Amino acid sequence: MKFSGFRVFAEALKGHTGWRPLWRNPDPKPSYDYVIVGGGGHGLATAYYLATKFGLSRVAVLEKGWLGSGNVGRNTTIIRSNYLLAGNEPFYEFSMKLWEGLEQEFNFNAMVSQRGIINLFHTDAQRDVFRRRGNAMMLAGAGARLLGRADLRAMVPFLNYDNARFPIKGGLMQQRAGTARHDGVAWGYARGADNHGVDLIQNCEVTGFRVDRGKVRGVETSRGYIAADKVGVAVAGSSGRVMAMAGMRLPIESHVLQAFVTEGLKPTIPGVITFGAGHFYISQSDKGGLVFGGDIDGYNSYAQRGNLPVVEDVAEAGMALMPMLGRARLLRMWGGVVDMSMDGSPIIDRTHIEDLYFNGGWCYGGFKATPASGYAFAHLLATGAPHETARAYRFDRFARGHVIDERGAGAQPNLH
Ligand SMILES: Cc1cc2nc3c(=O)[nH]c(=O)nc-3n(C[C@H](O)[C@H](O)[C@H](O)COP(=O)(O)OP(=O)(O)OC[C@H]3O[C@@H](n4cnc5c(N)ncnc54)[C@H](O)[C@@H]3O)c2cc1C
C-alpha cells in the first residue's frame, strides 16, 4: 500500500475502508540469517537497511514489548548534527542527510521538520567555544550560524535575556536541525522493513544467547529458540542486562531521562532552544504542546519513570529561561531508560563472540542517530566491516584511550 495525497482523497470517497495494517504480525520461524534484538528505532532501521541496501530478507526483529515502546517513542524528537569532534560529526551529518530524504524513501510521514536549533551562550568564553564548534560544523557541511544578542532577541524575544546568573549573550544555530515525530519514525521503518520481507516479532523477549565454540548460534526467547547466523543487539537502556547474558560487562550505565509536555498553545517557539547552563531544552510540537526536558535523574535505574527532584529542577530551569512558561499547564510527563556510555559517545561494534554484534551507548541523543545507526549497523552486520562514518565507535577505544568525549566531562556517564 503506497501513501500519497491522492490515496487519502480516494479513501475519503470510500469511507476509509481500504487502509490496511502497516505490518504483518508473523510467528517466529525456526531460523533466520540475521536476528536483530530490540524493536526500537535503531533495531528497526537496521532491519530496514539490511533489506533495502544489502538485499537481505531472512531477517527478524525480536521485540520484548510492542514496536516503539522504548525510547524511540519516549524522546523529545530533536534531530541535529551540531557536533565538534572528528569521531562524531561525519556520522551525525550522515544521519542528517538520511533524515532529509527519509520520508520520500520509506513513503511515510515522519513529520521531519527542519525548524532549527539554537544553543544559548552566556559568557565570552562560551561564545568562543561555540564559534569553534560552528567552524567544525561548517567544515563538515552541516552548516552553522553564530547569533549575537540582537539577532537572537529578534528571533526569540520571550527569553529572559537579563537573568542575573546566566545573562544570554547569543547562540549557535544549526538551521538544518529540527524535530521528527518519534513514533512515526519507528512505524515508517517498521512498515518499510516488513514490506521487504523482514519478520517483526512483538512480545518476544530474548532471554539468552546460544553460543557454541565461540560463535553465536541463535537466541533463547520467550517464544522459543530461534537459530541465527548473525545476531545484532540494539536494546538501548537494556544493553547492560542483555549483554550480561553473553557474559559481557559494558562501559555503559542506565539512567532515567524524563520528558514533559504542556497543554496545546498557539505557535510560540519557532525551533528548538537549548539552555545548557541550566540543563533545559524546549521546542513546540505540531499539536501546540511545549515539549521540554532537562538533565538525567542522577542514579542508575532500569525503571521507565523518574523522580520529583528532577521535575522541580527542570521547572526551575525553564522558569529561569522563559518566565512565561509558568502560565502553561503541564499535561504529561514520562521517563525512559538511557544507555549512558563512559565518554558520551556510542558503540557499533562486533563482540568477543563471533557473529554477535552490539549497538548502544546512545545516551540521551540516539534518536537523531537512528538513520545512520541503522545504516552503519546493517553495514557492519552484512559486510563485517564498519561503515566509514562509524569507524571510531569501537569498544576498544576505552582500552586505547581514544575516547570521544564531546563534552569533556571525563569518565562520568551521568555528566555527559
Ligand atoms: C525522555 C527522553 C528524551 C530524549 N530526547 C532525545 C532527543 O530529543 N533527541 C535524540 O536524539 N535522542 C533523544 N533521546 C534518546 C533516544 O530516544 C535514544 O537514544 C534512542 O531512542 C535509543 O535507541 P532505540 O530507539 O533503538 O531505543 P528503544 O526504543 O529503547 O529500543 C530498544 C528496544 O529493545 C527492547 N528490548 C529490551 N530488552 C529486550 C530483550 N531482552 N528482548 C527483546 N527486546 C528487548 C525494548 O523493549 C525496546 O523497545 C531521548 C530519550 C529519552 C528517554
The ligand as an SDF file (V2000), in Angstrom:
LIG
                    3D

 53 58  0  0  0  0  0  0  0  0999 V2000
   12.9420   11.4520   27.6890 C   0  0  0  0  0  0  0  0  0  0  0  0
   13.9130   11.2280   26.5800 C   0  0  0  0  0  0  0  0  0  0  0  0
   14.1830   12.2500   25.6930 C   0  0  0  0  0  0  0  0  0  0  0  0
   15.0890   12.0580   24.6420 C   0  0  0  0  0  0  0  0  0  0  0  0
   15.2390   13.0630   23.7250 N   0  0  0  0  0  0  0  0  0  0  0  0
   16.0370   12.8580   22.6390 C   0  0  0  0  0  0  0  0  0  0  0  0
   16.1030   13.8560   21.6320 C   0  0  0  0  0  0  0  0  0  0  0  0
   15.4340   14.8900   21.6920 O   0  0  0  0  0  0  0  0  0  0  0  0
   16.9260   13.6270   20.5780 N   0  0  0  0  0  0  0  0  0  0  0  0
   17.6810   12.4980   20.4780 C   0  0  0  0  0  0  0  0  0  0  0  0
   18.4380   12.3650   19.5250 O   0  0  0  0  0  0  0  0  0  0  0  0
   17.5850   11.4980   21.3990 N   0  0  0  0  0  0  0  0  0  0  0  0
   16.7700   11.6570   22.4800 C   0  0  0  0  0  0  0  0  0  0  0  0
   16.6440   10.6590   23.4200 N   0  0  0  0  0  0  0  0  0  0  0  0
   17.4350    9.4230   23.2760 C   0  0  0  0  0  0  0  0  0  0  0  0
   16.8240    8.4490   22.2690 C   0  0  0  0  0  0  0  0  0  0  0  0
   15.4410    8.3260   22.4690 O   0  0  0  0  0  0  0  0  0  0  0  0
   17.5230    7.0920   22.4050 C   0  0  0  0  0  0  0  0  0  0  0  0
   18.9320    7.2540   22.3930 O   0  0  0  0  0  0  0  0  0  0  0  0
   17.1520    6.1290   21.2790 C   0  0  0  0  0  0  0  0  0  0  0  0
   15.7610    6.1110   21.0570 O   0  0  0  0  0  0  0  0  0  0  0  0
   17.6720    4.7290   21.6230 C   0  0  0  0  0  0  0  0  0  0  0  0
   17.5700    3.8330   20.5670 O   0  0  0  0  0  0  0  0  0  0  0  0
   16.2530    2.9370   20.2400 P   0  0  0  0  0  0  0  0  0  0  0  0
   15.2460    3.8150   19.5840 O   0  0  0  0  0  0  0  0  0  0  0  0
   16.6690    1.7790   19.4570 O   0  0  0  0  0  0  0  0  0  0  0  0
   15.8150    2.5180   21.7100 O   0  0  0  0  0  0  0  0  0  0  0  0
   14.4760    1.8610   22.2340 P   0  0  0  0  0  0  0  0  0  0  0  0
   13.2700    2.4370   21.5570 O   0  0  0  0  0  0  0  0  0  0  0  0
   14.5100    1.9300   23.7220 O   0  0  0  0  0  0  0  0  0  0  0  0
   14.6190    0.3680   21.7090 O   0  0  0  0  0  0  0  0  0  0  0  0
   15.1730   -0.7000   22.4190 C   0  0  0  0  0  0  0  0  0  0  0  0
   14.1520   -1.8080   22.3960 C   0  0  0  0  0  0  0  0  0  0  0  0
   14.7250   -3.0090   22.8870 O   0  0  0  0  0  0  0  0  0  0  0  0
   13.7160   -3.7430   23.5280 C   0  0  0  0  0  0  0  0  0  0  0  0
   14.3160   -4.7610   24.3870 N   0  0  0  0  0  0  0  0  0  0  0  0
   14.9900   -4.5810   25.5390 C   0  0  0  0  0  0  0  0  0  0  0  0
   15.3820   -5.7650   26.0440 N   0  0  0  0  0  0  0  0  0  0  0  0
   14.9580   -6.7190   25.1690 C   0  0  0  0  0  0  0  0  0  0  0  0
   15.0440   -8.1430   25.1340 C   0  0  0  0  0  0  0  0  0  0  0  0
   15.6570   -8.8340   26.1160 N   0  0  0  0  0  0  0  0  0  0  0  0
   14.4760   -8.8050   24.0930 N   0  0  0  0  0  0  0  0  0  0  0  0
   13.8440   -8.1220   23.0830 C   0  0  0  0  0  0  0  0  0  0  0  0
   13.7160   -6.7790   23.0840 N   0  0  0  0  0  0  0  0  0  0  0  0
   14.2750   -6.0830   24.1040 C   0  0  0  0  0  0  0  0  0  0  0  0
   12.9450   -2.6660   24.3010 C   0  0  0  0  0  0  0  0  0  0  0  0
   11.6520   -3.1070   24.6540 O   0  0  0  0  0  0  0  0  0  0  0  0
   12.9380   -1.5210   23.2890 C   0  0  0  0  0  0  0  0  0  0  0  0
   11.7620   -1.4880   22.5060 O   0  0  0  0  0  0  0  0  0  0  0  0
   15.7630   10.8110   24.4970 C   0  0  0  0  0  0  0  0  0  0  0  0
   15.4990    9.7730   25.3980 C   0  0  0  0  0  0  0  0  0  0  0  0
   14.5720    9.9670   26.4170 C   0  0  0  0  0  0  0  0  0  0  0  0
   14.2700    8.8350   27.3690 C   0  0  0  0  0  0  0  0  0  0  0  0
  1  2  1  0
  2  3  1  0
  2 52  2  0
  3  4  2  0
  4  5  1  0
  4 50  1  0
  5  6  2  0
  6  7  1  0
  6 13  1  0
  7  8  2  0
  7  9  1  0
  9 10  1  0
 10 11  2  0
 10 12  1  0
 12 13  2  0
 13 14  1  0
 14 15  1  0
 14 50  1  0
 15 16  1  0
 16 17  1  0
 16 18  1  0
 18 19  1  0
 18 20  1  0
 20 21  1  0
 20 22  1  0
 22 23  1  0
 23 24  1  0
 24 25  2  0
 24 26  1  0
 24 27  1  0
 27 28  1  0
 28 29  2  0
 28 30  1  0
 28 31  1  0
 31 32  1  0
 32 33  1  0
 33 34  1  0
 33 48  1  0
 34 35  1  0
 35 36  1  0
 35 46  1  0
 36 37  1  0
 36 45  1  0
 37 38  2  0
 38 39  1  0
 39 40  1  0
 39 45  2  0
 40 41  1  0
 40 42  2  0
 42 43  1  0
 43 44  2  0
 44 45  1  0
 46 47  1  0
 46 48  1  0
 48 49  1  0
 50 51  2  0
 51 52  1  0
 52 53  1  0
M  END
$$$$
